[in-house]
Amino acid sequence: MAERILRRPDVEACTGLSRSTIYAWMARGEFPQPVALGARLVGWRESDIEAWMAAREVKAA
């Protein structure tokens, strides 16, 4: 089964982060990098976002 790709609005909705926070954390290496879907189109692997959220839950506990 193909991996689901999330677009930025979906990533914002499931993480609760704003666009600017996502890109700032990506620049610092604290958020998963997107995959290129086209010349000006990117998305994030759902598994990368889920793993990132799970790792943050462990750190917060």
C-alpha positions in Angstrom: 0.0 0.0 0.0 1.3 3.4 -0.9 2.3 5.8 1.9 -0.1 8.7 2.4 1.3 12.1 1.7 0.0 15.0 3.8 -0.1 18.6 2.4 0.7 21.5 4.7 -2.8 22.3 5.8 -3.2 18.6 6.9 0.1 18.8 8.8 -0.9 22.0 10.5 -4.2 20.5 11.6 -2.7 17.3 13.0 0.3 18.9 14.7 -1.4 22.2 15.8 1.6 24.1 14.4 1.5 27.1 12.2 3.1 27.4 8.8 5.9 29.6 10.1 6.6 27.3 13.0 6.8 24.3 10.7 9.3 25.9 8.4 11.4 27.4 11.2 11.6 24.0 13.0 12.5 22.4 9.6 15.4 24.9 9.2 16.7 24.0 12.7 16.3 20.3 12.0 13.5 19.8 14.5 10.8 18.8 12.1 10.6 16.3 9.3 11.6 17.5 5.8 9.0 17.3 3.1 9.2 15.4 -0.1 9.0 17.1 -3.5 5.8 16.3 -5.4 6.4 18.7 -8.2 8.3 21.9 -9.1 6.5 23.9 -6.4 4.6 21.3 -4.5 5.7 19.4 -1.4 4.1 17.1 1.1 5.1 15.2 4.2 5.0 11.4 4.7 2.3 10.6 7.2 4.6 8.1 8.9 7.3 10.8 9.4 4.7 13.1 11.0 3.4 10.3 13.2 6.9 9.3 14.3 7.8 13.0 15.1 4.6 13.4 17.2 5.3 10.1 19.0 8.8 11.2 19.8 7.6 14.5 21.2 5.1 12.7 23.4 7.9 10.6 24.9 10.0 13.7 25.6 7.1 15.4 27.3 6.3 12.5 29.6 
